[in-house]
């Protein structure tokens, strides 16, 4: 009996078996690479080499691999734009633009010189080949996400520079292609600029409005996920239609949808999960399948070209990273991170070499010959592996440095947010609000509570409450947040919440607000009135009439002397985190003394937040703010309990003013904490002050100490 030849069954043609093999690679490559202390990305690429047509020929490089490869590449660029902190991007825009220009010019200059002198190529071939050195792909970006470093300024600079270098590379590609097609006429430049301008205008002007319209009307996570993907590939197709690469369109869509997909939202979790689990690994495996190891032995021409290409690509990107570091006084680990992210060649490089390979010179030779094509494949493999190792090492060093220099003050924060819920229609918004206001560094969970009356219907109400708690647990789990839930019976709802508050040792309450209408005496609800009268901890009442991710601005009315309240730091920090996660502007209305203290604190602790300060001389001016509050604004009123420092008689009319002037607006009412960390700090600081020092001075000194520790951390 003859033994069947296994090669007759290869490559695998069954779609089911092909997908199974790919899933096995995605599953086991990180495990094996982790044992060998090699970056996971390298494992995916090497596995692609092994199973590809130039390896053991297990999988064919067919249309399915091409499809998923394109999706994975676009997904990397889309996530890069989506994860970018726009506040940090605006803050570092000069650094980003400078590095982007240098990362294009330096490789172009060095590459062109060596292509002409050492490789003896013509002018057009040398220009096109040099542009390939200038472009780069964010192959190692998943490593940044895995270490939670996407908001580091070095990552922001590298990601922004990628868009600049790839755009310039693709422009060179378009010009060279137009030159050989005979399209370089007087109208070529005008037409090219016009097409690019139209696509940019459509993406930046219409896409945000379409997204806001959609998210307001559809809150289902699956529907939103499909919508975001559809927008991404529409933007990519628009770029391809005008002759550019789709990866640029995917990156731009990620930028414009950035503020509508908060980093702590379930939608972001779904996008990252699907990309890292399927699409991005498919792309990395596809890159490996293109590598032909036999090329290394095909002749000296390929090896010479590949050596020059690799040397120029790695050296020129390092010079650009070094120049950026020295010019802006950055740390060595930041230079290493920028270099690691910006030296992998894949997307735009492949596009350039394929276009050049298909273009013919007047003598019939190709613009980019077989040696360049084969050398490019080797370049892609080497730079992807090198980029993965460099980024992994930089990420580890950055995490260790961050932990070593992180202040220890958060360990004394007693933050534990409780969310009493009853209405399923508002439960998800309340949970999302609490998730966006929590301190992620503490990694503490939330407390969700449902209190039912001890009456004849308590069993049915308990069952309904359990179902509501299960739903809240799922919503929080999407954002990777733990939730403690409880359904309890009480003869009085307020007392039930108070008792649970003490049992869970909670620090504050986020509560849904009574709708109000034309009944101002019930505007904040009898339940809420009983709570803030009986509890001295922070209570936040919320009425949000639309999804949080569609809010554009947070307007805050602050009473005079609010800085004297012990909970001043707590509510200000909560609003700062909310604004940071929503990527929206914070505008404060209040007295100048209070505004200066708020401004100083936010500049030192949350410098990326856009802020605006408007003087409000007297609390009676509150109704006048109604005209400036739009439907996509959140109006926050910081109030006070009777007997506290910032309480004033005008606050007695607050329910009437809110019902009369702010009906139908997104609203938040904050009752500041009367205990908490700020109070403890003031107690500690007060004995060190002279007897005639005011509470304001003590609070100011405490905040100054926090600012100095923050400055040391940044330094």
ChimeraX attribute file (.defattr): number of C-alpha atoms within 10 A of each C-alpha:
attribute: neighborCount
match mode: 1-to-1
recipient: residues
	/A:1	3
	/A:2	4
	/A:3	5
	/A:4	8
	/A:5	8
	/A:6	8
	/A:7	11
	/A:8	8
	/A:9	10
	/A:10	14
	/A:11	18
	/A:12	16
	/A:13	13
	/A:14	10
	/A:15	10
	/A:16	9
	/A:17	12
	/A:18	17
	/A:19	13
	/A:20	12
	/A:21	16
	/A:22	19
	/A:23	16
	/A:24	11
	/A:25	20
	/A:26	22
	/A:27	13
	/A:28	15
	/A:29	20
	/A:30	19
	/A:31	14
	/A:32	13
	/A:33	16
	/A:34	13
	/A:35	8
	/A:36	9
	/A:37	11
	/A:38	16
	/A:39	22
	/A:40	23
	/A:41	27
	/A:42	25
	/A:43	25
	/A:44	28
	/A:45	25
	/A:46	20
	/A:47	22
	/A:48	29
	/A:49	24
	/A:50	20
	/A:51	22
	/A:52	24
	/A:53	19
	/A:54	21
	/A:55	19
	/A:56	13
	/A:57	17
	/A:58	20
	/A:59	25
	/A:60	18
	/A:61	18
	/A:62	10
	/A:63	9
	/A:64	14
	/A:65	18
	/A:66	15
	/A:67	14
	/A:68	19
	/A:69	21
	/A:70	19
	/A:71	22
	/A:72	22
	/A:73	24
	/A:74	26
	/A:75	27
	/A:76	27
	/A:77	28
	/A:78	27
	/A:79	23
	/A:80	27
	/A:81	24
	/A:82	26
	/A:83	23
	/A:84	24
	/A:85	25
	/A:86	23
	/A:87	18
	/A:88	17
	/A:89	20
	/A:90	13
	/A:91	14
	/A:92	17
	/A:93	17
	/A:94	13
	/A:95	22
	/A:96	26
	/A:97	19
	/A:98	18
	/A:99	28
	/A:100	28
	/A:101	16
	/A:102	22
	/A:103	31
	/A:104	28
	/A:105	19
	/A:106	22
	/A:107	26
	/A:108	25
	/A:109	15
	/A:110	16
	/A:111	27
	/A:112	26
	/A:113	16
	/A:114	17
	/A:115	21
	/A:116	15
	/A:117	12
	/A:118	12
	/A:119	15
	/A:120	12
	/A:121	17
	/A:122	13
	/A:123	12
	/A:124	16
	/A:125	21
	/A:126	23
	/A:127	21
	/A:128	25
	/A:129	25
	/A:130	27
	/A:131	29
	/A:132	31
	/A:133	32
	/A:134	32
	/A:135	33
	/A:136	29
	/A:137	26
	/A:138	24
	/A:139	28
	/A:140	27
	/A:141	25
	/A:142	22
	/A:143	20
	/A:144	20
	/A:145	17
	/A:146	12
	/A:147	13
	/A:148	12
	/A:149	17
	/A:150	20
	/A:151	17
	/A:152	16
	/A:153	22
	/A:154	25
	/A:155	24
	/A:156	27
	/A:157	28
	/A:158	27
	/A:159	27
	/A:160	23
	/A:161	27
	/A:162	29
	/A:163	24
	/A:164	21
	/A:165	26
	/A:166	26
	/A:167	19
	/A:168	19
	/A:169	26
	/A:170	22
	/A:171	18
	/A:172	17
	/A:173	25
	/A:174	18
	/A:175	18
	/A:176	22
	/A:177	20
	/A:178	14
	/A:179	14
	/A:180	14
	/A:181	10
	/A:182	10
	/A:183	14
	/A:184	14
	/A:185	10
	/A:186	8
	/A:187	10
	/A:188	15
	/A:189	13
	/A:190	10
	/A:191	12
	/A:192	16
	/A:193	12
	/A:194	13
	/A:195	17
	/A:196	15
	/A:197	12
	/A:198	13
	/A:199	17
	/A:200	18
	/A:201	12
	/A:202	13
	/A:203	22
	/A:204	16
	/A:205	12
	/A:206	12
	/A:207	18
	/A:208	20
	/A:209	14
	/A:210	11
	/A:211	18
	/A:212	17
	/A:213	12
	/A:214	15
	/A:215	21
	/A:216	16
	/A:217	10
	/A:218	13
	/A:219	13
	/A:220	10
	/A:221	16
	/A:222	11
	/A:223	13
	/A:224	17
	/A:225	15
	/A:226	12
	/A:227	15
	/A:228	18
	/A:229	17
	/A:230	12
	/A:231	20
	/A:232	26
	/A:233	20
	/A:234	17
	/A:235	26
	/A:236	23
	/A:237	18
	/A:238	23
	/A:239	21
	/A:240	15
	/A:241	13
	/A:242	17
	/A:243	17
	/A:244	24
	/A:245	25
	/A:246	25
	/A:247	30
	/A:248	25
	/A:249	28
	/A:250	31
	/A:251	26
	/A:252	23
	/A:253	29
	/A:254	27
	/A:255	24
	/A:256	21
	/A:257	24
	/A:258	24
	/A:259	24
	/A:260	27
	/A:261	26
	/A:262	22
	/A:263	21
	/A:264	19
	/A:265	23
	/A:266	20
	/A:267	22
	/A:268	20
	/A:269	17
	/A:270	16
	/A:271	19
	/A:272	17
	/A:273	12
	/A:274	12
	/A:275	18
	/A:276	19
	/A:277	13
	/A:278	16
	/A:279	21
	/A:280	27
	/A:281	27
	/A:282	29
	/A:283	27
	/A:284	24
	/A:285	28
	/A:286	26
	/A:287	25
	/A:288	26
	/A:289	25
	/A:290	21
	/A:291	25
	/A:292	17
	/A:293	15
	/A:294	10
	/A:295	17
	/A:296	15
	/A:297	9
	/A:298	12
	/A:299	11
	/A:300	12
	/A:301	16
	/A:302	20
	/A:303	19
	/A:304	15
	/A:305	22
	/A:306	23
	/A:307	15
	/A:308	17
	/A:309	24
	/A:310	22
	/A:311	14
	/A:312	22
	/A:313	28
	/A:314	23
	/A:315	16
	/A:316	25
	/A:317	28
	/A:318	22
	/A:319	16
	/A:320	24
	/A:321	27
	/A:322	19
	/A:323	17
	/A:324	23
	/A:325	21
	/A:326	12
	/A:327	12
	/A:328	10
	/A:329	9
	/A:330	14
	/A:331	12
	/A:332	14
	/A:333	19
	/A:334	23
	/A:335	21
	/A:336	24
	/A:337	27
	/A:338	30
	/A:339	25
	/A:340	32
	/A:341	31
	/A:342	35
	/A:343	32
	/A:344	29
	/A:345	28
	/A:346	24
	/A:347	23
	/A:348	27
	/A:349	26
	/A:350	16
	/A:351	16
	/A:352	24
	/A:353	24
	/A:354	13
	/A:355	17
	/A:356	23
	/A:357	17
	/A:358	13
	/A:359	19
	/A:360	14
	/A:361	12
	/A:362	9
	/A:363	6
	/A:364	8
	/A:365	12
	/A:366	15
	/A:367	24
	/A:368	24
	/A:369	17
	/A:370	13
	/A:371	18
	/A:372	23
	/A:373	19
	/A:374	23
	/A:375	23
	/A:376	26
	/A:377	23
	/A:378	25
	/A:379	28
	/A:380	24
	/A:381	24
	/A:382	17
	/A:383	22
	/A:384	29
	/A:385	21
	/A:386	19
	/A:387	29
	/A:388	26
	/A:389	21
	/A:390	20
	/A:391	25
	/A:392	25
	/A:393	16
	/A:394	23
	/A:395	24
	/A:396	14
	/A:397	16
	/A:398	19
	/A:399	13
	/A:400	12
	/A:401	12
	/A:402	13
	/A:403	11
	/A:404	10
	/A:405	14
	/A:406	15
	/A:407	14
	/A:408	9
	/A:409	10
	/A:410	13
	/A:411	10
	/A:412	10
	/A:413	14
	/A:414	15
	/A:415	21
	/A:416	20
	/A:417	26
	/A:418	28
	/A:419	25
	/A:420	24
	/A:421	23
	/A:422	18
	/A:423	12
	/A:424	15
	/A:425	9
	/A:426	17
	/A:427	22
	/A:428	19
	/A:429	20
	/A:430	23
	/A:431	26
	/A:432	20
	/A:433	18
	/A:434	24
	/A:435	23
	/A:436	25
	/A:437	20
	/A:438	21
	/A:439	18
	/A:440	13
	/A:441	8
	/A:442	13
	/A:443	11
	/A:444	16
	/A:445	20
	/A:446	23
	/A:447	23
	/A:448	23
	/A:449	24
	/A:450	25
	/A:451	25
	/A:452	23
	/A:453	17
	/A:454	15
	/A:455	11
	/A:456	8
	/A:457	10
	/A:458	16
	/A:459	14
	/A:460	10
	/A:461	19
	/A:462	18
	/A:463	12
	/A:464	16
	/A:465	24
	/A:466	16
	/A:467	13
	/A:468	21
	/A:469	24
	/A:470	11
	/A:471	15
	/A:472	21
	/A:473	19
	/A:474	16
	/A:475	21
	/A:476	22
	/A:477	14
	/A:478	17
	/A:479	19
	/A:480	16
	/A:481	18
	/A:482	16
	/A:483	20
	/A:484	13
	/A:485	21
	/A:486	16
	/A:487	18
	/A:488	18
	/A:489	18
	/A:490	16
	/A:491	12
	/A:492	13
	/A:493	18
	/A:494	18
	/A:495	16
	/A:496	18
	/A:497	22
	/A:498	15
	/A:499	12
	/A:500	20
	/A:501	23
	/A:502	10
	/A:503	9
	/A:504	13
	/A:505	15
	/A:506	19
	/A:507	19
	/A:508	24
	/A:509	25
	/A:510	22
	/A:511	25
	/A:512	24
	/A:513	20
	/A:514	16
	/A:515	15
	/A:516	19
	/A:517	13
	/A:518	12
	/A:519	14
	/A:520	17
	/A:521	13
	/A:522	18
	/A:523	21
	/A:524	23
	/A:525	18
	/A:526	12
	/A:527	17
	/A:528	20
	/A:529	13
	/A:530	14
	/A:531	18
	/A:532	19
	/A:533	10
	/A:534	12
	/A:535	15
	/A:536	16
	/A:537	20
	/A:538	21
	/A:539	23
	/A:540	24
	/A:541	22
	/A:542	24
	/A:543	22
	/A:544	23
	/A:545	16
	/A:546	18
	/A:547	18
	/A:548	25
	/A:549	21
	/A:550	22
	/A:551	24
	/A:552	19
	/A:553	22
	/A:554	25
	/A:555	22
	/A:556	21
	/A:557	21
	/A:558	23
	/A:559	24
	/A:560	21
	/A:561	17
	/A:562	22
	/A:563	22
	/A:564	20
	/A:565	22
	/A:566	24
	/A:567	21
	/A:568	22
	/A:569	20
	/A:570	19
	/A:571	19
	/A:572	16
	/A:573	18
	/A:574	17
	/A:575	17
	/A:576	23
	/A:577	20
	/A:578	22
	/A:579	23
	/A:580	25
	/A:581	22
	/A:582	25
	/A:583	25
	/A:584	23
	/A:585	19
	/A:586	21
	/A:587	17
	/A:588	22
	/A:589	23
	/A:590	23
	/A:591	21
	/A:592	15
	/A:593	13
	/A:594	19
	/A:595	21
	/A:596	11
	/A:597	14
	/A:598	17
	/A:599	15
	/A:600	14
	/A:601	20
	/A:602	18
	/A:603	14
	/A:604	16
	/A:605	15
	/A:606	15
	/A:607	16
	/A:608	18
	/A:609	22
	/A:610	18
	/A:611	18
	/A:612	13
	/A:613	18
	/A:614	14
	/A:615	13
	/A:616	20
	/A:617	14
	/A:618	12
	/A:619	19
	/A:620	12
	/A:621	12
	/A:622	20
	/A:623	14
	/A:624	10
	/A:625	15
	/A:626	17
	/A:627	9
	/A:628	10
	/A:629	17
	/A:630	15
	/A:631	16
	/A:632	21
	/A:633	22
	/A:634	24
	/A:635	27
	/A:636	22
	/A:637	22
	/A:638	20
	/A:639	19
	/A:640	22
	/A:641	17
	/A:642	13
	/A:643	8
	/A:644	15
	/A:645	15
	/A:646	19
	/A:647	18
	/A:648	16
	/A:649	9
	/A:650	10
	/A:651	18
	/A:652	11
	/A:653	12
	/A:654	19
	/A:655	17
	/A:656	18
	/A:657	17
	/A:658	22
	/A:659	20
	/A:660	16
	/A:661	15
	/A:662	17
	/A:663	16
	/A:664	16
	/A:665	20
	/A:666	22
	/A:667	21
	/A:668	22
	/A:669	21
	/A:670	19
	/A:671	21
	/A:672	28
	/A:673	25
	/A:674	19
	/A:675	15
	/A:676	23
	/A:677	21
	/A:678	21
	/A:679	19
	/A:680	13
	/A:681	16
	/A:682	20
	/A:683	15
	/A:684	13
	/A:685	16
	/A:686	19
	/A:687	10
	/A:688	10
	/A:689	14
	/A:690	8
	/A:691	8
	/A:692	6
	/A:693	11
	/A:694	13
	/A:695	18
	/A:696	14
	/A:697	15
	/A:698	21
	/A:699	24
	/A:700	17
	/A:701	17
	/A:702	17
	/A:703	19
	/A:704	15
	/A:705	11
	/A:706	16
	/A:707	18
	/A:708	12
	/A:709	17
	/A:710	16
	/A:711	12
	/A:712	11
	/A:713	13
	/A:714	11
	/A:715	8
